[in-house]
């Protein structure tokens, strides 16, 4: 009997605890609803100030109005700031910053296959010391193997038409065969920003005929770092090669071949680790397995970054279905002529389709989102710090 009573008492105690938790949840829900109503009223005040009084309240003004004007003392500055960022008048012009301490937190470009290239078009500006021939004023095509760091280049002749770009890629394939032989590894993929001539039917048909897959970068500055970095390296190398020559003889087209040969003969360096016995020209299909073993030993993150992380184990800032906009700080030349203080978000809106956790360079967990453009229906992947909530 005592056991039964004790059981009933215990059950009654548990029931009491459950009812208290339920009341707490109900109270929290009512608190959130009340806060939402207060934020709506506060944003209506902001709209009226702008439409009727012609005054644009700052965040501090809105916080002061919430506390002293309306007596909404339960609203935090953070909640008000978030609501103000979503306000239609403030949304595109709100100051945007990327995540703090981003160094080492970006996603490594991992590839265990040779023949995956990142490519771009580079230019040299005209110089006063000499006249640049018209045949060298269209720039040059440059590409870099993601795994081996081998560099290819082709000088463009004339305008960047589809015909000229097809010729340039054909020359690139010839250079590849000369470097690695007809029985060497094949070029299997080329990534490029969405240059109209490269996106043309003619060039895309050329890729298909040679069994090369193509990936077009949407946000070039944030996605094609490898190609942009090799352009910077080549400029630096050429500047040092031509430093001893008179200014009138510093004609880059005479020395670019020497600069490319220098880059392909230097020891590979990845994440500060120098591969003393390996140059880009040394990595081929016969030495690939040996190079990968050395790479994974010297830079272990390239091994661990191959594996997927379960999204349910990671806390994300945004959820699937949320509508977001990319920050313009993530793009290279968007909105030329528009001051960043005027518009800091891209006008296109994206809907989050998938949460993508990954292993960052510093072995922490990075957070990315696969999103679909609501206007073009194209898919893009963004890091968490490159996105802001859309209205």
N, C-alpha and C positions, 0 to 999 in steps of 0.2 A: 504493500500500500504506500509506503513512504517513497518507494522508487517511482511509483506511478505519479504521485503528487509532485515529486521532484522533477519528473519528466514534464509534467504539465506546467510547472513553474518555469522550467528552462524554456519550454516552447513559448510560454507567455512572454518571457524576457526577449526571446528572439523576435517575436512578433512586434514587441515594443520598439526594438531597434530598427526593424524594417519600416515601421510606420514613421519613425523619426527621419530615416533616410529619404523616404518618399516625400515627406513634408519639406525636407531640405531641398530636394530636387524641384518640387513644385515652386518653392520660394525662389530658387535660382532662375527657373524658367520665367516666372513673372517679372523678376528683376531684369532679365534680358529684353523682354517685351517692352518694359517701361523705358529702358535705355534706348531701344530702337525708336520708340515714339518721340523721345526727347531729341534724338539726333535728327529725325525728320523735321521737327519744328525748328531746330537750330539751323539746318540747311535752308529751310524756307526763309529764315531771317537773312541769311547770306544772300540769297537770290534777290530779295527785296532791296537790300542795301545796294546791290549793283544795278538793278533795273530801275529803281525809283530814285535813289539818292546819288547814283553815279559814283559810289565809293566802293573800293575793293578791300574788304577786311583781310588783315593778315591772320595767321594762325593764332597769334597772341590775342588779337582783338576778338576772335571767335571764342577762345577759351575764357576770356574775361566776360563776354556776354553770357556764356553758358552759366558761369558761377554767380556773377553779380546781377545780371539782367534777368535771367530766368530762374535762378536758384537751382540749377541742375548740378548740385555739388557731387553727385555720384558718378558723373561722367569724367573719365580720365582724359588727360591731354592726348594720350596715345590714341584713344578711341575717336576723339574729335579730329585729330590729324588724319586718321585713316578715312573717316567720312568725308573730310574736306578734299582729300585726294580723288575721291570718286565723284565729287560734285562736277556737273557738266562744264561749268565755267573754269574750273581749276584743273580738270583731269589731265589735259595734254601739256599744261605748262607747269605742273608741279615739279619741283626740284627732285631729281632722281640721283641716287648714288648706288654704287654696287656694294656688295657685301664687304665688311671690314676684313682686313688681313687675308686677302685673296691669294697672296703669294703661295704657290705650291698646292693650291686647292683645285686647280683646273684638271680636266680629264686628259690623261695621256692618249696620244694617238697610237693605238696598238695594232700592229699588223705582223703576222707570222708568214707572210707570203711575199715573194719578190714580184716586181712588175706592177705594183700599185702606185700610181703617180699622182702628185698634186701639181697642177700647172697654173701658169698665169702669164700675162703679157707685161713686160717691163719697158721703160723708156729712159732715154738720156736726154736731158734738155740741151738746147743749142748753146754753143759757147762763142764768146766774142773772139777768142784767139784763132779760131779756124772755122771754115764753113763746113757744116755737116751735109754730106751729099743726100739728095732726096731719097735714095735707096736705103738710107739708114735712119730716116726720120719716122718710120712707122713702128720702131721698137723691135723687140725680139721676144720669141716664145721661150719660156724657161719652164722646166719641169724637174721634179725631184722625187726619187723613189722613197717612199715612206719608211721602209725598213732599212735599206742599205745606205741611204743618203746620196746615192749616185745622181749627178746633175746632168741634164741635157739642155741644149739651147739651139735655137734656130733663128737667124736674123730674118725678119719679115721684109718682103719687097713690095713696096707700094701700099695701097690701102688694105685694111683688114677685112677683105671680102671673104665669102665662104670658099671661093676657089683658092685664095691665098692661104687660108688657114688649113685647108686640106693638103696643100703642098707642104706646109710647115710640119704637119703631123706625119706626112709620108717621109720627110727627111729625118724626123725624130726616130721613126722606126728603123730607118737605115743606119742611123748612128748607134742605135741599140744593138743591131745585128753585128756591126763592126766591132763594138766593144765586147760582146759576149758570145759571138759566133752564131751560126745558123742553128746549131743544136742547143743553144743556151735557153734560159727561161724566157717566157713571152711576156709582153706587156698585156695585162689582163684588165686594168681599170685606169681611167683618167678622170680626175675631179677638177672642175674648172668653175669659175663664177659664170653667171649667165650672160656671157658675151653673145650678142645677136648672131655674129658670124659662126660661132661655135655651136650655137643652138640650131643652126640652119639644117634643113633636110639633107643637104649635100654632105656636111661634115658628120652628121649623125649616121648617115648611110655608110660612110667610110669606116666609122667605128664598128658598126654591125658587121660589115664585110670582113673585118680583121678580128672579130670576136672580142672586142674591147667594150666593157661596160662603161657607161658614162654617168657621173653624178654631178649635177649642177648645184653650186653653192648659192643659197638664197641670201644669207647675211655674210658677205664676203670677208669682212674684217674679222669676224669672230670665228670663221670656219676654215679659212685658207691660210692659217698662220705659217704652215710649212713652206708654201710657195713664196709668201711675202718675206719670210726670213732668209731664204736663199738669195732673193734679189738684194737684200741688204748686205749679205755676206759677199756677194759678187761685186757690188759697188765698192765695198771696203777693200777687197782684194785688188781690184783694178786700180783704185786710187793709190795703193801702196806700190803696185807694179810700175805705175807711171810717174811716181813722185820725183824720180831722179831725172826725168826727161824735161826738155823745155816745154813751156805751155803750148806752143804751136804744134808739138808732136804728141800731145796727150789725146790722141784720137782713139776712142774706146773700141771702135770696130777693128782696129789693128791688133788689139791686145786681149779681146774678150775670150778668144780661144785659149790663150795662155792662162787666163784667170780661171776658166772652167777646168782645165787640166790640173791646176793647182788645187782646187777644191776637191777633185776626185782622187788626188794622190795623198791628201793629208789624212792622218789617223782620224777615225770616226770618234766623235765626242757626243755623248747623250747624257743629259742631266748632270753635267759636270764630270762624268766619268769618261776617261780617255781610253780608247781601245788601241793600244800602242801597236799591236801586230795586225790590225785590221784597217784597211782603207776602203772607201766605197767600191773601188774597182775590184777588190779582193772577194767581195761577197757575190757568189753565184749559186746556181742550183746544186753544185757539187760540194760547196763549203757551207751551205745554208744551215744545216743541222748543227755544225760546230759553232757557227756564229751565234745561233739562238741560245745555245748552252752558255756561252760567254756573256751574252746580253742579259739573260735571266739571273746569272750569278752577280754581275756588276750592278744591274739596275733591277732589283726584284719586283718593283711595282709593275713592270711590263709583263711579268708572269701573273701576278695576282689580279691585274686589271682585266684579264681575259674572262674572269668568272662573273656571273651575274649575281646580284644581291636581291633577295626577296623584298619587294616594296613594302609588304606589311610589317617588316622589321625596322623600317625607317620612318621617322616623323617628317612629313613634308609640310611646307607652308601653305601650298594650294592643293586642292583636291581635283579629282577627275570631274570634268564638266564645267569647271570654273572658266570664265572668260577673262583673258589677260591681254596686255599689249606689251611688246618688246620695248625696252628703253633704247633711245637713239644713241646712247653711249656705246651700245653694242655694235653699231653699224659704222661703215667706213666713210661713205660720202653721201649719206641720205640728207635730203633737204638742204642742198647747197644754196647758200644765200639766206637761209633762215637762221637766226640766232638761236643758240641752244637755250637761252633764257626764255624764248618765246614758246618753243615746242620741244619737249624732252621725251615724248613717247611717239612711237610709230603709229600712224593712223589706222593701219590694219589691225583688226581684232582677231585673236586666236582662241580656240577652245581646247582645253587640255584633254587629251585622249588617253594618255598613259603616263604613269610615274616611272622614272628611270633612275634608280640609284646606281652609283658607280664608285669604283675605287679611285680616289684622287692621287695626285703625285706624292702627297705627303702621307699617304696610306689612310687618310680619313675617308669618310663616306660623303661623296658628292651627291647633289640632288639636281636632276634634270627632268624636263617634261617634254614628251612628244605631243606637239600641238598641231591643229589643223587650222589653216587660214580660212576664216569665215567668208572671205570674198573670192579667193582663187581656188579654195579646197585643197591647196598644196600642204604637205606635211613638213614640219620643221622641228628640230630639237633645240631647246634653250636651257641654259643653266638657270637655277633659281634666282640668282642675283641679276639676271638680265630681264626679268619680268616684273610687271606691276599689275595690280588688279584693275580691270576695266570697269567702266560704268555700264 
